[in-house]
Amino acid sequence: MGSKASPMDPFEIQDNSKKSNKPKYSKFTQQELPACKPLLTPAIVISAFLLVGILFVPIGLASLSASQEIVELIDRYDTICGPMTDKVGYIQDSKINKSCTRTLTVPKHMKSPIHIYYQIGDFYQNHRRYVKSRSDKQLLYKDAAHLTKDCDPEGYSADGAPIVPCGLVAWSLFNDTYTISVNKKAIEVNKKDIAWQSDKNKKFGNDVYPRNFQNGNLIGGAKLNASIPLSEQEDLIVWMRTAALPTFRKLYGRVETDIMANDQLTVVIQNNYNTYSFGGSKALVLSTTSWIGGKNKFIGVAYLIVGGLCLFLALVFVVLYMFKPRTLGDPSFLSWNRDTLDYPN
């Protein structure tokens, strides 16, 4: 006959449960893993502020100097190139000649390449519905012309055929043009390589051609050459990279020759783009560049403010340390909980 198992002591069961619930010691849970714990002594703090100040101030001065050397001409023409009243009717009437001539005097010598931008104000390209109104797959793949789900109301033409490129972003393509002369001598505007190379290679297909574009009753902006693939339509590629702010500039082209000081710059503008309906503005910008890019004082001012503030704080800490020094504690006492019974190695 088999022997019966002896019943377990209830107190023993309780003790076993306590043992199993006892948490195991872990350096991770006790926050004892090796870590960098710098002691911020007065010498280290003052040295850090001095280092940042000594580095930032010269960078700020160099940035401001480079920005000052940039020559920039800005001419807002939407208020001048057009009638004083009924500007919306004027811009929407395709029978009216919208040519406008502007004469500018160059204040300083402008070294090539001279970048030509169009600047638009109060145009919210970052609006959610506007940004979504496009089909990235359609722009890249030839067989994706039918993917116009997100392009309403510019997805299909009147006869039901898909529009390529579809959507409001492409439909509102900028269509003002500029012809430039220096001292009554026409100069060429180079419109090649104005778009990002990554956009041309990875976002726009070289076998995708415009189809049914701007064939509706309401023309949004520029038209596209149906015999040129989208990867070579650089004005479109520049425009399709939507801006984050309501006032933005986009590259129109480059002038590859120098323009001397006091030269007379004549610009013939075709004022076609409708910014009057939404109270926007248009301007022509001609600008040289430097190692920091275009004219931008913010970078230099920001570096100067941060560097000057760091130098000021370093001086304040030096004065406080000299006149009101504080006794530093012993760093060895920071490891009080090591090598004890409760926290073994």
C-alpha positions in Angstrom: 0.0 0.0 0.0 1.2 3.5 -0.8 1.9 6.0 2.0 -0.1 9.2 2.3 1.7 12.5 1.7 2.0 14.4 4.9 0.1 17.7 4.9 2.3 20.8 4.6 2.6 23.2 7.4 0.5 26.3 6.7 3.2 28.5 8.2 5.7 26.9 5.8 3.5 27.7 2.9 3.3 31.3 4.0 7.0 31.6 4.4 7.5 30.1 0.8 5.1 32.6 -0.7 7.0 35.5 1.0 10.3 34.2 -0.4 8.9 34.0 -3.9 7.4 37.5 -3.8 10.6 39.1 -2.5 12.1 41.2 -5.3 15.5 40.3 -6.6 18.3 42.8 -6.2 19.1 44.6 -9.6 21.5 47.4 -10.3 19.0 48.6 -13.0 16.0 48.9 -10.6 18.3 50.5 -7.9 19.7 52.9 -10.5 23.3 51.8 -9.8 24.4 51.2 -13.4 27.6 52.9 -14.5 26.9 56.5 -15.5 28.6 59.7 -16.2 28.1 62.0 -13.2 30.0 65.2 -13.8 30.7 67.4 -10.8 29.7 70.9 -11.8 32.5 72.8 -9.9 32.8 76.5 -10.5 35.9 76.0 -12.7 34.0 73.6 -15.0 30.9 75.8 -15.3 32.9 79.0 -15.9 35.1 77.2 -18.5 32.0 75.8 -20.3 30.4 79.2 -20.6 33.6 80.8 -21.8 34.2 78.1 -24.4 30.6 78.5 -25.8 31.0 82.3 -25.8 34.4 82.3 -27.5 33.2 79.9 -30.2 29.8 81.5 -30.9 30.7 85.2 -31.0 33.2 84.9 -33.9 30.7 82.6 -35.8 28.0 85.2 -35.3 30.2 88.0 -36.5 31.3 86.0 -39.6 27.6 85.2 -40.4 26.6 88.8 -40.1 29.5 89.9 -42.3 28.6 87.3 -45.0 25.0 88.4 -44.9 25.9 92.1 -45.3 27.9 91.3 -48.4 24.9 89.8 -50.1 23.2 92.1 -52.6 19.4 91.7 -52.8 16.8 93.5 -54.9 13.1 93.1 -53.9 10.4 94.6 -56.1 6.7 94.1 -55.3 4.8 94.4 -58.5 1.3 93.1 -57.9 0.0 96.5 -56.7 1.7 98.3 -59.6 1.2 95.9 -62.6 -2.6 96.1 -62.9 -5.6 98.5 -62.5 -6.5 100.2 -59.3 -10.0 98.7 -59.3 -11.4 95.3 -60.2 -8.0 93.5 -60.1 -9.7 90.1 -59.9 -11.6 90.7 -63.2 -8.4 92.0 -64.8 -6.3 88.9 -63.8 -9.1 86.4 -64.9 -9.6 88.0 -68.3 -7.4 86.1 -70.7 -7.9 88.6 -73.5 -6.1 91.4 -71.6 -2.4 91.9 -72.2 -0.8 91.6 -68.7 2.7 92.7 -69.7 4.4 95.1 -67.2 7.8 96.7 -67.3 9.8 97.5 -64.2 13.1 99.4 -64.1 15.5 98.8 -61.2 18.9 100.3 -60.3 21.5 97.9 -59.0 23.0 99.4 -55.8 26.2 97.2 -55.7 28.2 94.9 -57.8 26.3 91.6 -58.1 28.5 88.6 -58.7 27.2 85.6 -60.6 25.4 83.4 -60.1 22.5 85.7 -59.3 19.4 83.8 -58.1 16.0 85.0 -59.3 13.1 84.1 -57.0 9.4 84.9 -57.0 8.1 85.7 -53.5 4.4 85.2 -52.6 2.8 86.4 -49.5 -0.4 85.3 -47.6 -0.5 82.0 -49.6 -1.0 79.1 -47.2 0.6 76.2 -49.0 0.7 74.4 -45.6 -3.1 74.1 -45.4 -4.1 70.5 -44.7 -6.6 70.1 -47.5 -4.2 71.8 -50.0 -1.2 69.7 -49.0 -3.2 66.5 -49.3 -4.6 67.3 -52.7 -1.9 65.4 -54.7 -0.9 61.9 -55.7 2.7 61.1 -55.2 2.4 57.7 -56.8 0.9 59.2 -59.9 3.9 61.6 -60.2 6.4 58.8 -60.0 4.8 55.8 -61.8 3.4 55.7 -65.4 0.8 53.1 -64.5 -0.6 55.1 -61.5 -2.4 57.7 -63.6 -5.8 56.5 -62.2 -4.8 57.0 -58.6 -6.6 60.3 -58.1 -8.5 59.6 -54.9 -6.9 62.4 -52.9 -6.9 64.9 -55.7 -10.5 66.3 -55.6 -11.6 68.6 -57.0 -8.8 68.3 -59.6 -8.8 64.6 -60.1 -10.7 64.1 -63.4 -11.4 66.2 -66.4 -14.9 66.9 -67.7 -14.9 63.8 -69.8 -13.9 61.6 -66.9 -10.3 61.1 -67.8 -7.7 61.3 -65.0 -5.6 64.5 -64.8 -1.8 64.1 -64.6 -0.5 65.7 -62.4 -3.7 65.9 -60.4 -4.6 67.9 -57.3 -4.7 71.5 -56.2 -1.0 71.8 -55.6 -0.1 71.2 -59.2 -3.2 73.0 -60.5 -2.1 76.2 -58.7 1.3 76.3 -60.4 2.9 79.7 -60.6 2.7 81.2 -64.1 4.2 84.7 -64.0 7.3 85.1 -66.3 10.2 87.4 -66.2 12.4 88.7 -69.1 15.5 90.6 -67.9 17.7 93.2 -69.6 20.7 95.0 -68.3 21.3 98.4 -69.9 18.8 97.5 -72.6 20.8 94.3 -73.4 18.8 91.1 -72.9 20.5 88.5 -70.7 19.6 84.8 -70.5 17.9 83.4 -67.4 19.1 79.8 -66.8 16.2 77.6 -65.6 18.2 74.3 -65.5 19.0 72.6 -62.2 16.7 74.8 -60.1 15.0 71.8 -58.5 16.5 69.4 -55.9 18.2 66.5 -57.6 16.6 64.1 -55.1 13.2 65.3 -56.1 13.9 64.9 -59.8 15.2 61.3 -59.4 13.0 59.9 -56.7 9.7 61.8 -56.7 9.0 62.5 -60.4 9.0 59.8 -63.1 11.0 60.2 -66.3 8.3 58.3 -68.2 5.3 60.2 -66.7 3.9 62.9 -69.0 1.2 65.6 -68.3 -2.3 64.6 -69.4 -5.5 66.6 -69.4 -3.8 69.3 -67.3 -5.4 72.8 -67.1 -8.2 71.8 -69.5 -11.1 72.7 -67.2 -13.2 75.9 -67.2 -11.2 77.5 -64.4 -7.4 77.7 -65.0 -5.4 77.5 -61.8 -2.0 78.6 -63.1 0.7 77.6 -65.6 0.3 74.9 -68.2 2.7 72.1 -68.8 4.3 70.8 -72.0 2.7 67.4 -72.7 5.8 66.2 -74.6 8.2 66.7 -71.6 8.3 64.2 -68.7 7.5 65.4 -65.2 11.1 64.7 -64.1 12.3 67.5 -66.5 9.5 70.0 -65.6 11.6 71.8 -63.0 9.2 74.7 -62.4 6.6 72.2 -61.4 9.1 70.3 -59.2 10.0 73.5 -57.4 6.4 74.4 -56.8 5.4 71.0 -55.6 7.8 71.2 -52.6 5.2 73.1 -50.5 6.3 75.9 -48.2 5.8 75.8 -44.4 5.1 79.5 -44.0 2.6 81.8 -45.7 5.3 84.1 -47.1 7.8 82.1 -49.2 10.3 82.3 -52.0 10.8 79.8 -54.8 13.6 79.7 -57.3 12.7 80.9 -60.8 16.2 80.8 -62.4 19.7 82.1 -62.4 21.7 84.8 -64.2 25.2 83.6 -65.0 26.8 87.0 -65.7 27.8 89.7 -63.3 25.8 92.9 -63.0 27.7 96.0 -62.1 26.8 98.8 -59.7 24.4 101.5 -61.0 23.4 99.3 -64.0 19.8 99.7 -65.1 17.9 96.5 -64.8 14.7 96.2 -66.9 12.3 93.4 -66.2 9.3 92.6 -68.4 6.8 90.8 -66.3 3.8 88.8 -67.5 1.5 89.3 -64.5 -0.7 86.2 -64.9 -0.8 84.7 -61.4 -4.0 85.4 -59.4 -3.1 86.5 -55.9 -5.8 89.2 -55.9 -8.6 86.8 -55.1 -7.2 85.9 -51.6 -5.4 89.2 -50.9 -1.9 87.9 -51.5 1.2 89.7 -52.7 3.8 89.0 -55.4 7.4 90.2 -55.6 10.5 89.6 -57.8 13.7 89.0 -55.9 17.2 89.0 -57.3 19.9 87.9 -54.8 23.5 86.9 -54.7 24.6 84.2 -52.3 27.5 83.5 -49.8 28.6 80.5 -47.7 25.5 80.9 -45.5 23.2 81.0 -48.4 20.9 83.9 -49.0 20.6 87.1 -47.0 19.8 86.1 -43.4 20.6 88.1 -40.3 18.9 85.8 -37.9 21.7 83.2 -37.8 24.4 85.8 -36.9 22.2 87.6 -34.4 21.3 84.3 -32.7 24.9 83.2 -32.4 25.9 86.7 -31.0 23.1 86.7 -28.4 23.9 83.1 -27.2 27.7 83.8 -27.2 27.3 87.2 -25.5 25.0 85.7 -22.8 27.4 82.9 -22.1 30.3 85.4 -21.7 28.2 87.5 -19.4 27.2 84.5 -17.2 30.9 83.4 -17.0 31.8 86.9 -15.8 29.0 86.9 -13.2 30.1 83.5 -11.9 33.7 84.6 -11.6 32.7 87.7 -9.6 30.4 85.6 -7.3 33.2 83.0 -6.8 35.7 85.6 -5.9 33.5 87.6 -3.5 31.2 85.0 -2.1 32.9 81.6 -2.4 31.1 78.4 -1.2 32.8 75.4 0.4 32.6 72.4 -1.9 31.5 69.1 -0.4 33.5 65.9 -0.4 32.7 63.9 -3.6 33.4 60.6 -1.8 30.2 60.9 0.2 28.1 60.7 -3.0 28.5 56.9 -2.9 27.1 56.4 0.6 24.9 53.4 -0.3 27.7 51.1 -1.7 29.4 48.2 0.0 26.6 47.7 2.6 24.6 44.7 3.7 21.4 45.9 1.9 23.2 46.7 -1.3 25.9 44.1 -1.9 28.3 44.3 -4.8 
